[in-house]
Amino acid sequence: MAMSEHTDSGRQGAVNEQRGISEALLQTEIRFWRDMIVSCRDTEPPDCLDRMHQALALAETRLVQLVGKRKSNVVHIHAARGGVK
C-alpha cells in the first residue's frame, strides 16, 4: 500500500468516527445493497448494478476497517496493561 493511501485511509477512519459511523449502521447499509442487488438484477441495466456492487464493496470495506481498528485498539490496551508478552 502506498504511503498516501495509508494516510488517506487513516484520515478516513478518523472522519468516520467523528461522524458516528457505527458497525450497526454499516451492517444495515450492507444488507440494503445486497437486497437491492437481488431485487433489481433482472430489471436494472448492468451499469446500475455495477454501481450497486461498488457501493456494497465500499460499505463492506469500511466495516472491515472499523472492526479491525477496534480489535487493534483492544490489543494495544491489553498490552499496555501487561496482558501480552
BAVEXKE-969365 format. One record per atom (N, C-alpha, C): residue number from 0; atom name; x, y, z. Coordinates in nm, 3 decimals, decimal comma. Each point is the difference from the previous one (the first is absolute). Example, Ala and Ser with C-alpha at 12.3 -4.5 7.8 and 13.67 -1.06 7.14 Angstrom:
@nr=0 atom=N xx=1,319 yy=-0,569 zz=0,780
@nr=0 atom=CA xx=-0,089 yy=0,119 zz=0,000
@nr=0 atom=C xx=0,090 yy=0,120 zz=0,000
@nr=1 atom=N xx=-0,035 yy=0,105 zz=-0,072
@nr=1 atom=CA xx=0,082 yy=0,119 zz=0,006
@nr=1 atom=C xx=-0,077 yy=0,109 zz=0,073
***
This chain:
@nr=0 atom=N xx=0,085 yy=-0,117 zz=0,000
@nr=0 atom=CA xx=-0,085 yy=0,117 zz=0,000
@nr=0 atom=C xx=0,090 yy=0,123 zz=0,000
@nr=1 atom=N xx=-0,028 yy=0,093 zz=-0,083
@nr=1 atom=CA xx=0,077 yy=0,123 zz=-0,008
@nr=1 atom=C xx=-0,024 yy=0,082 zz=0,126
@nr=2 atom=N xx=0,101 yy=0,081 zz=0,034
@nr=2 atom=CA xx=-0,009 yy=0,080 zz=0,122
@nr=2 atom=C xx=-0,121 yy=0,093 zz=-0,002
@nr=3 atom=N xx=-0,025 yy=0,062 zz=-0,114
@nr=3 atom=CA xx=-0,114 yy=0,091 zz=-0,006
@nr=3 atom=C xx=-0,132 yy=-0,074 zz=0,019
@nr=4 atom=N xx=-0,009 yy=-0,123 zz=-0,052
@nr=4 atom=CA xx=-0,123 yy=-0,079 zz=0,020
@nr=4 atom=C xx=-0,019 yy=-0,032 zz=0,146
@nr=5 atom=N xx=0,110 yy=-0,035 zz=0,068
@nr=5 atom=CA xx=-0,007 yy=-0,033 zz=0,143
@nr=5 atom=C xx=-0,043 yy=0,123 zz=0,080
@nr=6 atom=N xx=0,060 yy=0,113 zz=-0,031
@nr=6 atom=CA xx=-0,036 yy=0,124 zz=0,068
@nr=6 atom=C xx=-0,146 yy=0,037 zz=-0,025
@nr=7 atom=N xx=-0,043 yy=-0,012 zz=-0,126
@nr=7 atom=CA xx=-0,138 yy=0,032 zz=-0,034
@nr=7 atom=C xx=-0,097 yy=-0,091 zz=0,074
@nr=8 atom=N xx=0,030 yy=-0,131 zz=0,008
@nr=8 atom=CA xx=-0,091 yy=-0,091 zz=0,068
@nr=8 atom=C xx=-0,003 yy=0,030 zz=0,150
@nr=9 atom=N xx=0,113 yy=0,042 zz=0,057
@nr=9 atom=CA xx=0,002 yy=0,038 zz=0,140
@nr=9 atom=C xx=-0,084 yy=0,122 zz=0,026
@nr=10 atom=N xx=0,010 yy=0,097 zz=-0,089
@nr=10 atom=CA xx=-0,082 yy=0,121 zz=0,013
@nr=10 atom=C xx=-0,147 yy=-0,034 zz=-0,013
@nr=11 atom=N xx=-0,032 yy=-0,087 zz=-0,097
@nr=11 atom=CA xx=-0,140 yy=-0,039 zz=-0,021
@nr=11 atom=C xx=-0,055 yy=-0,068 zz=0,125
@nr=12 atom=N xx=0,081 yy=-0,085 zz=0,065
@nr=12 atom=CA xx=-0,044 yy=-0,066 zz=0,122
@nr=12 atom=C xx=-0,032 yy=0,101 zz=0,109
@nr=13 atom=N xx=0,084 yy=0,102 zz=0,014
@nr=13 atom=CA xx=-0,025 yy=0,104 zz=0,100
@nr=13 atom=C xx=-0,126 yy=0,078 zz=-0,033
@nr=14 atom=N xx=-0,019 yy=0,031 zz=-0,127
@nr=14 atom=CA xx=-0,120 yy=0,073 zz=-0,042
@nr=14 atom=C xx=-0,123 yy=-0,084 zz=0,028
@nr=15 atom=N xx=0,006 yy=-0,131 zz=-0,032
@nr=15 atom=CA xx=-0,114 yy=-0,088 zz=0,024
@nr=15 atom=C xx=-0,037 yy=-0,002 zz=0,147
@nr=16 atom=N xx=0,098 yy=-0,007 zz=0,089
@nr=16 atom=CA xx=-0,030 yy=-0,003 zz=0,143
@nr=16 atom=C xx=-0,063 yy=0,131 zz=0,044
@nr=17 atom=N xx=0,050 yy=0,112 zz=-0,054
@nr=17 atom=CA xx=-0,056 yy=0,129 zz=0,037
@nr=17 atom=C xx=-0,145 yy=0,011 zz=-0,045
@nr=18 atom=N xx=-0,032 yy=-0,058 zz=-0,112
@nr=18 atom=CA xx=-0,136 yy=0,007 zz=-0,052
@nr=18 atom=C xx=-0,090 yy=-0,104 zz=0,065
@nr=19 atom=N xx=0,055 yy=-0,086 zz=0,083
@nr=19 atom=CA xx=-0,080 yy=-0,097 zz=0,071
@nr=19 atom=C xx=-0,042 yy=-0,120 zz=-0,083
@nr=20 atom=N xx=0,080 yy=-0,035 zz=-0,101
@nr=20 atom=CA xx=-0,033 yy=-0,117 zz=-0,080
@nr=20 atom=C xx=0,027 yy=-0,123 zz=0,085
@nr=21 atom=N xx=-0,103 yy=-0,077 zz=0,024
@nr=21 atom=CA xx=0,012 yy=-0,114 zz=0,089
@nr=21 atom=C xx=-0,004 yy=-0,131 zz=-0,079
@nr=22 atom=N xx=0,040 yy=-0,103 zz=0,068
@nr=22 atom=CA xx=-0,004 yy=-0,134 zz=-0,058
@nr=22 atom=C xx=-0,142 yy=-0,037 zz=-0,041
@nr=23 atom=N xx=-0,096 yy=0,030 zz=0,084
@nr=23 atom=CA xx=-0,140 yy=-0,033 zz=-0,030
@nr=23 atom=C xx=-0,050 yy=0,074 zz=-0,124
@nr=24 atom=N xx=0,039 yy=0,126 zz=-0,013
@nr=24 atom=CA xx=-0,040 yy=0,078 zz=-0,116
@nr=24 atom=C xx=0,059 yy=-0,060 zz=-0,128
@nr=25 atom=N xx=0,126 yy=-0,037 zz=0,004
@nr=25 atom=CA xx=0,063 yy=-0,060 zz=-0,118
@nr=25 atom=C xx=-0,062 yy=-0,135 zz=-0,034
@nr=26 atom=N xx=-0,033 yy=-0,078 zz=0,101
@nr=26 atom=CA xx=-0,066 yy=-0,129 zz=-0,026
@nr=26 atom=C xx=-0,137 yy=0,022 zz=-0,063
@nr=27 atom=N xx=-0,071 yy=0,100 zz=0,043
@nr=27 atom=CA xx=-0,129 yy=0,034 zz=-0,060
@nr=27 atom=C xx=0,018 yy=0,041 zz=-0,145
@nr=28 atom=N xx=0,101 yy=0,081 zz=-0,027
@nr=28 atom=CA xx=0,027 yy=0,042 zz=-0,138
@nr=28 atom=C xx=0,035 yy=-0,119 zz=-0,089
@nr=29 atom=N xx=0,078 yy=-0,092 zz=0,053
@nr=29 atom=CA xx=0,038 yy=-0,120 zz=-0,076
@nr=29 atom=C xx=-0,123 yy=-0,083 zz=-0,033
@nr=30 atom=N xx=-0,088 yy=-0,019 zz=0,097
@nr=30 atom=CA xx=-0,124 yy=-0,074 zz=-0,026
@nr=30 atom=C xx=-0,085 yy=0,070 zz=-0,106
@nr=31 atom=N xx=-0,006 yy=0,133 zz=0,009
@nr=31 atom=CA xx=-0,076 yy=0,078 zz=-0,097
@nr=31 atom=C xx=0,052 yy=-0,025 zz=-0,142
@nr=32 atom=N xx=0,130 yy=0,014 zz=-0,020
@nr=32 atom=CA xx=0,055 yy=-0,018 zz=-0,135
@nr=32 atom=C xx=-0,017 yy=-0,143 zz=-0,050
@nr=33 atom=N xx=0,017 yy=-0,097 zz=0,089
@nr=33 atom=CA xx=-0,020 yy=-0,140 zz=-0,042
@nr=33 atom=C xx=-0,144 yy=-0,023 zz=-0,044
@nr=34 atom=N xx=-0,095 yy=0,052 zz=0,077
@nr=34 atom=CA xx=-0,141 yy=-0,013 zz=-0,037
@nr=34 atom=C xx=-0,031 yy=0,070 zz=-0,131
@nr=35 atom=N xx=0,055 yy=0,120 zz=-0,018
@nr=35 atom=CA xx=-0,022 yy=0,075 zz=-0,124
@nr=35 atom=C xx=0,054 yy=-0,077 zz=-0,121
@nr=36 atom=N xx=0,117 yy=-0,055 zz=0,013
@nr=36 atom=CA xx=0,062 yy=-0,075 zz=-0,110
@nr=36 atom=C xx=-0,086 yy=-0,119 zz=-0,037
@nr=37 atom=N xx=-0,047 yy=-0,072 zz=0,099
@nr=37 atom=CA xx=-0,084 yy=-0,118 zz=-0,027
@nr=37 atom=C xx=-0,132 yy=0,041 zz=-0,063
@nr=38 atom=N xx=-0,063 yy=0,104 zz=0,053
@nr=38 atom=CA xx=-0,132 yy=0,038 zz=-0,050
@nr=38 atom=C xx=0,004 yy=0,069 zz=-0,136
@nr=39 atom=N xx=0,114 yy=0,059 zz=-0,035
@nr=39 atom=CA xx=0,008 yy=0,076 zz=-0,125
@nr=39 atom=C xx=0,079 yy=-0,068 zz=-0,110
@nr=40 atom=N xx=0,055 yy=-0,117 zz=0,027
@nr=40 atom=CA xx=0,093 yy=-0,060 zz=-0,097
@nr=40 atom=C xx=-0,065 yy=-0,029 zz=-0,136
@nr=41 atom=N xx=-0,131 yy=-0,018 zz=-0,003
@nr=41 atom=CA xx=-0,067 yy=-0,030 zz=-0,127
@nr=41 atom=C xx=-0,059 yy=0,124 zz=-0,068
@nr=42 atom=N xx=-0,004 yy=0,111 zz=0,070
@nr=42 atom=CA xx=-0,066 yy=0,119 zz=-0,055
@nr=42 atom=C xx=0,092 yy=0,117 zz=-0,028
@nr=43 atom=N xx=0,114 yy=0,005 zz=0,067
@nr=43 atom=CA xx=0,091 yy=0,115 zz=-0,014
@nr=43 atom=C xx=0,109 yy=-0,028 zz=-0,103
@nr=44 atom=N xx=0,048 yy=0,104 zz=-0,068
@nr=44 atom=CA xx=0,108 yy=-0,017 zz=-0,096
@nr=44 atom=C xx=0,131 yy=-0,037 zz=0,072
@nr=45 atom=N xx=0,091 yy=-0,064 zz=-0,072
@nr=45 atom=CA xx=0,126 yy=-0,046 zz=0,062
@nr=45 atom=C xx=0,080 yy=0,111 zz=0,069
@nr=46 atom=N xx=0,002 yy=0,120 zz=-0,057
@nr=46 atom=CA xx=0,079 yy=0,107 zz=0,064
@nr=46 atom=C xx=-0,060 yy=0,039 zz=0,135
@nr=47 atom=N xx=-0,129 yy=-0,009 zz=0,013
@nr=47 atom=CA xx=-0,067 yy=0,029 zz=0,128
@nr=47 atom=C xx=0,037 yy=-0,108 zz=0,103
@nr=48 atom=N xx=-0,004 yy=-0,123 zz=-0,042
@nr=48 atom=CA xx=0,037 yy=-0,110 zz=0,089
@nr=48 atom=C xx=0,147 yy=0,009 zz=0,040
@nr=49 atom=N xx=0,085 yy=0,042 zz=-0,092
@nr=49 atom=CA xx=0,142 yy=0,017 zz=0,032
@nr=49 atom=C xx=0,018 yy=0,103 zz=0,111
@nr=50 atom=N xx=-0,073 yy=0,110 zz=-0,009
@nr=50 atom=CA xx=0,009 yy=0,103 zz=0,104
@nr=50 atom=C xx=-0,051 yy=-0,052 zz=0,134
@nr=51 atom=N xx=-0,103 yy=-0,082 zz=-0,004
@nr=51 atom=CA xx=-0,050 yy=-0,059 zz=0,125
@nr=51 atom=C xx=0,105 yy=-0,092 zz=0,062
@nr=52 atom=N xx=0,066 yy=-0,079 zz=-0,086
@nr=52 atom=CA xx=0,106 yy=-0,088 zz=0,049
@nr=52 atom=C xx=0,117 yy=0,081 zz=0,057
@nr=53 atom=N xx=0,031 yy=0,112 zz=-0,061
@nr=53 atom=CA xx=0,107 yy=0,086 zz=0,052
@nr=53 atom=C xx=-0,039 yy=0,059 zz=0,135
@nr=54 atom=N xx=-0,124 yy=0,042 zz=0,014
@nr=54 atom=CA xx=-0,047 yy=0,054 zz=0,128
@nr=54 atom=C xx=0,004 yy=-0,108 zz=0,109
@nr=55 atom=N xx=-0,039 yy=-0,121 zz=-0,037
@nr=55 atom=CA xx=0,005 yy=-0,111 zz=0,094
@nr=55 atom=C xx=0,145 yy=-0,027 zz=0,042
@nr=56 atom=N xx=0,091 yy=-0,004 zz=-0,095
@nr=56 atom=CA xx=0,141 yy=-0,025 zz=0,031
@nr=56 atom=C xx=0,057 yy=0,109 zz=0,089
@nr=57 atom=N xx=-0,038 yy=0,125 zz=-0,024
@nr=57 atom=CA xx=0,047 yy=0,110 zz=0,084
@nr=57 atom=C xx=-0,049 yy=-0,016 zz=0,143
@nr=58 atom=N xx=-0,126 yy=-0,031 zz=0,017
@nr=58 atom=CA xx=-0,055 yy=-0,019 zz=0,135
@nr=58 atom=C xx=0,068 yy=-0,117 zz=0,071
@nr=59 atom=N xx=0,024 yy=-0,108 zz=-0,073
@nr=59 atom=CA xx=0,069 yy=-0,116 zz=0,060
@nr=59 atom=C xx=0,142 yy=0,036 zz=0,040
@nr=60 atom=N xx=0,069 yy=0,074 zz=-0,084
@nr=60 atom=CA xx=0,137 yy=0,042 zz=0,031
@nr=60 atom=C xx=0,003 yy=0,089 zz=0,123
@nr=61 atom=N xx=-0,093 yy=0,094 zz=0,007
@nr=61 atom=CA xx=-0,006 yy=0,090 zz=0,115
@nr=61 atom=C xx=-0,028 yy=-0,078 zz=0,129
@nr=62 atom=N xx=-0,084 yy=-0,102 zz=-0,008
@nr=62 atom=CA xx=-0,029 yy=-0,082 zz=0,118
@nr=62 atom=C xx=0,124 yy=-0,075 zz=0,044
@nr=63 atom=N xx=0,071 yy=-0,059 zz=-0,094
@nr=63 atom=CA xx=0,122 yy=-0,074 zz=0,033
@nr=63 atom=C xx=0,102 yy=0,094 zz=0,065
@nr=64 atom=N xx=0,014 yy=0,121 zz=-0,054
@nr=64 atom=CA xx=0,093 yy=0,097 zz=0,058
@nr=64 atom=C xx=-0,042 yy=0,040 zz=0,140
@nr=65 atom=N xx=-0,128 yy=0,022 zz=0,020
@nr=65 atom=CA xx=-0,051 yy=0,040 zz=0,131
@nr=65 atom=C xx=0,022 yy=-0,110 zz=0,103
@nr=66 atom=N xx=-0,036 yy=-0,121 zz=-0,033
@nr=66 atom=CA xx=0,014 yy=-0,112 zz=0,092
@nr=66 atom=C xx=0,148 yy=-0,029 zz=0,025
@nr=67 atom=N xx=0,080 yy=0,006 zz=-0,106
@nr=67 atom=CA xx=0,144 yy=-0,024 zz=0,015
@nr=67 atom=C xx=0,064 yy=0,103 zz=0,091
@nr=68 atom=N xx=-0,039 yy=0,125 zz=-0,012
@nr=68 atom=CA xx=0,055 yy=0,106 zz=0,084
@nr=68 atom=C xx=-0,039 yy=-0,022 zz=0,145
@nr=69 atom=N xx=-0,124 yy=-0,041 zz=0,023
@nr=69 atom=CA xx=-0,044 yy=-0,026 zz=0,137
@nr=69 atom=C xx=0,079 yy=-0,115 zz=0,061
@nr=70 atom=N xx=0,020 yy=-0,107 zz=-0,076
@nr=70 atom=CA xx=0,077 yy=-0,114 zz=0,050
@nr=70 atom=C xx=0,143 yy=0,042 zz=0,030
@nr=71 atom=N xx=0,057 yy=0,082 zz=-0,087
@nr=71 atom=CA xx=0,136 yy=0,049 zz=0,021
@nr=71 atom=C xx=0,009 yy=0,081 zz=0,128
@nr=72 atom=N xx=-0,098 yy=0,085 zz=0,024
@nr=72 atom=CA xx=-0,001 yy=0,082 zz=0,122
@nr=72 atom=C xx=-0,011 yy=-0,087 zz=0,124
@nr=73 atom=N xx=-0,079 yy=-0,106 zz=-0,005
@nr=73 atom=CA xx=-0,015 yy=-0,091 zz=0,114
@nr=73 atom=C xx=0,133 yy=-0,069 zz=0,029
@nr=74 atom=N xx=0,070 yy=-0,043 zz=-0,103
@nr=74 atom=CA xx=0,130 yy=-0,066 zz=0,020
@nr=74 atom=C xx=0,098 yy=0,097 zz=0,064
@nr=75 atom=N xx=0,002 yy=0,125 zz=-0,047
@nr=75 atom=CA xx=0,091 yy=0,099 zz=0,057
@nr=75 atom=C xx=-0,032 yy=0,029 zz=0,146
@nr=76 atom=N xx=-0,127 yy=0,009 zz=0,034
@nr=76 atom=CA xx=-0,041 yy=0,024 zz=0,139
@nr=76 atom=C xx=0,041 yy=-0,118 zz=0,086
@nr=77 atom=N xx=-0,025 yy=-0,121 zz=-0,050
@nr=77 atom=CA xx=0,034 yy=-0,122 zz=0,072
@nr=77 atom=C xx=0,152 yy=-0,006 zz=0,022
@nr=78 atom=N xx=0,078 yy=0,034 zz=-0,101
@nr=78 atom=CA xx=0,146 yy=-0,003 zz=0,010
@nr=78 atom=C xx=0,047 yy=0,105 zz=0,102
@nr=79 atom=N xx=-0,062 yy=0,116 zz=-0,001
@nr=79 atom=CA xx=0,040 yy=0,106 zz=0,093
@nr=79 atom=C xx=-0,025 yy=-0,041 zz=0,145
@nr=80 atom=N xx=-0,096 yy=-0,087 zz=0,019
@nr=80 atom=CA xx=-0,029 yy=-0,049 zz=0,135
@nr=80 atom=C xx=0,084 yy=-0,122 zz=0,036
@nr=81 atom=N xx=0,092 yy=-0,038 zz=-0,085
@nr=81 atom=CA xx=0,088 yy=-0,112 zz=0,028
@nr=81 atom=C xx=-0,056 yy=-0,134 zz=-0,039
@nr=82 atom=N xx=-0,104 yy=-0,003 zz=-0,081
@nr=82 atom=CA xx=-0,064 yy=-0,126 zz=-0,037
@nr=82 atom=C xx=0,066 yy=-0,074 zz=-0,114
@nr=83 atom=N xx=0,081 yy=0,068 zz=-0,079
@nr=83 atom=CA xx=0,065 yy=-0,065 zz=-0,114
@nr=83 atom=C xx=0,149 yy=-0,003 zz=0,026
@nr=84 atom=N xx=0,059 yy=-0,120 zz=-0,010
@nr=84 atom=CA xx=0,144 yy=-0,015 zz=0,024
@nr=84 atom=C xx=0,071 yy=-0,045 zz=-0,124
***
